[in-house]
């Protein structure tokens, strides 16, 4: 059996990675875990949460999957991408997918703006009535600075571990990402020591990459990466919609 751990971002919840998680469960019938990180979720409180708790939650989920599955993949979005790096450096996971991974710091006010744009794609003009928007708006406006410092602490702790990652790694980021700069993806690609790694930029994607215009293409890249056993060694691919068919 194949297991897949999907990790959401800072102030977020599993909804952020839901399109990917649902696809892998429904189409592939994999065992998919999408845990809600401590302090997150509808009733979450980030005030007294530490980044060690986020790391521990990700580790517990990973250990459970490793017990139950022959292969384990880890997919992380934004801060979840950095947690996925921690997992890949510590555990014998088979492949890693990093989506809009925040190797550089997130600005919570920018995240609110980005969320608005993502939800507009889902509900077409009914933004103020959408429960996800209202939930995230409240969470971001009420996010304590102590939680922001914990996020920054997690990133600082994980960065030195990137060179310990040997599992095949796929890094995907939107070219229109207003939260995490493109240099974050480049930084991860350069530091991760896997001999099998791909770097892809999606032309029309913002930060909430799983809910954007490139969603179908995103899922295609992830599925292809997770299913293909042989990846060209040391390949760096900067892929755009208009020319992706030219890249093997």
ABEGO torsion letter per residue (X at the ends): XBBBBBBBBBGBBAAAAAAAAAAAAAAAGBBBBBBBBBGBEAABBAAABBAAAAAAAAAAAAAAAAAABABBBBBBBEAAAAAAAAAAAABBBABBBBBGBBABBBBAAAAAAAAAAAAAAAAGGAAAABAAAAAAAAAAAABBAAAAAAAAAAAAAAAAAAAABABBBBBBBBAABAABBAAAAAAAAAABABABBBBBBBAABBABAAABAAAAAAAAAAAAAAABABBBBGBBBBBBAAAAAABX
